[in-house]
Amino acid sequence: MAKLTEISKPKASTSWGSGLLFFTVAIVAVALIVVQLDTYETVAYPLHELGETMYVPARKNSASLSGVEKIGSGQLIAPEDIIYDPKSGVAYTGCHDGWIKRVTLSDSLTESVVENWVNTGGRPLGLAVDESGDVFVADGYKGLLKVSIDDGKVELLTDEAEGVKVGLADGVVVTKSGMVYFTDATYKYNYRSALNDLLEGRPHGRLLSYDPSTKQTKVIARDLYFANGVELSPDQDFVIFCETFMRRCSRYYLEGEKKGTIDIFAKNLPGLPDNVRYDGNGHYWMALPWDNSLMFTYTQKYPFVRKIFAFTLKHLRKMPDLMKFGGVIVLDLEGKVVGGYYDETWGMTSAGVKIGESLYLGSVTKPYITRLNLTQHPLSLIS
Ligand SMILES: *[C@@H]1O[C@H](CO)[C@@H](O)[C@H](O)[C@H]1NC(C)=O
């Protein structure tokens, strides 16, 4: 046996080698043809619009790891957005099981109480509280909802604009006068199939407004690349809205000389923006669930790579893990990044809200809200 192996080895390995090569080439060729024939169409992103890289963050921020607390561990399934009502001292968060949970915050973890408040029957994402304490919900399946603070009654405000159904309501704000601005991340896909929107590369997102006095829904901005987080400026003279897949946020002016116009607030961000929240003190806190990794860059750059991923997603229900790092960046009033908290374990962070001297992080994967003591971890530039 040993002898036979020795004698036949050189010849066998050559033919094995070329056989394997042929086999591999054949498989790849067939796979490419099959993928190419797939009807799913992917298109190029307008990458020239990204411009200069704003800054490159360090990929590890070990400081953020020490002393992190977990609020509502096990009771909060993927708490996506967090909103704080300073009048009642209560925070709300929307979970994957449809529950909007009420969280009474306390310095002591054991005294931080999590309660079931209202179940929308959908997927509550972005949240906003108005002057009276009513909660507005961008529900990923249902559209724009309003929950009454008095009796917890859920009302559907709107789920379409210009005859086009809202596919994935994502972020929401409400002004002092009661106007609601919210995003439809993509009218083509829904919450479950949102990844296909990234892979396709077409702008199906919209910024919408809802006027409670006329009950009218208007399209403010269209052709957005996954319209996600929204926030009002401190004077409520503009609304910031983020396009996740283009790593940028724009502003729509509500007042002043530029009223009715749109310009860029921050672009070429170091990751993909999700919810953004003003802290009442000169800074916007913007969640970046995904890092701008090399893997993501290539995926975005090459439509054919996205076509392969779309194919594997459709047939194997799997996609490679494109990004791990995530966290929160902090922008000043002009949209300049002044720092952040960023970590390998904070991928899929969907909200960063500063309440008092603590940072509260929402996530679409974790079963709790993460709290970081900002007195112990003062803000600094990550780079
Ligand atoms: C944060 O840290 C400071 C300084 O160590 C401490 O005084 C404060 O109580 C902490 N806050 C919370 C919410 O634990």
Ligand as a Chemical Component Dictionary entry (heavy atoms), coordinates in Angstrom:
data_LIG
# 
_chem_comp.id                   LIG 
_chem_comp.type                 NON-POLYMER 
_chem_comp.pdbx_formal_charge   0 
_chem_comp.three_letter_code    LIG 
# 
loop_
_chem_comp_atom.comp_id 
_chem_comp_atom.atom_id 
_chem_comp_atom.alt_atom_id 
_chem_comp_atom.type_symbol 
_chem_comp_atom.charge 
_chem_comp_atom.model_Cartn_x 
_chem_comp_atom.model_Cartn_y 
_chem_comp_atom.model_Cartn_z 
_chem_comp_atom.pdbx_ordinal 
LIG C1 C1 C 0 -20.918 57.943 37.034 1  
LIG O1 O1 O 0 -19.644 58.073 37.578 2  
LIG C2 C2 C 0 -19.533 59.124 38.527 3  
LIG C3 C3 C 0 -18.055 59.238 38.902 4  
LIG O2 O2 O 0 -17.502 57.982 39.157 5  
LIG C4 C4 C 0 -20.447 58.822 39.689 6  
LIG O3 O3 O 0 -20.362 59.875 40.638 7  
LIG C5 C5 C 0 -21.876 58.671 39.193 8  
LIG O4 O4 O 0 -22.728 58.296 40.239 9  
LIG C6 C6 C 0 -21.954 57.634 38.089 10 
LIG N1 N1 N 0 -23.291 57.636 37.509 11 
LIG C7 C7 C 0 -24.040 56.547 37.433 12 
LIG C8 C8 C 0 -25.353 56.714 36.765 13 
LIG O5 O5 O 0 -23.684 55.465 37.836 14 
# 
loop_
_chem_comp_bond.comp_id 
_chem_comp_bond.atom_id_1 
_chem_comp_bond.atom_id_2 
_chem_comp_bond.value_order 
_chem_comp_bond.pdbx_ordinal 
LIG C1 O1 SING 1  
LIG C1 C6 SING 2  
LIG O1 C2 SING 3  
LIG C2 C3 SING 4  
LIG C2 C4 SING 5  
LIG C3 O2 SING 6  
LIG C4 O3 SING 7  
LIG C4 C5 SING 8  
LIG C5 O4 SING 9  
LIG C5 C6 SING 10 
LIG C6 N1 SING 11 
LIG N1 C7 SING 12 
LIG C7 C8 SING 13 
LIG C7 O5 DOUB 14 
# 
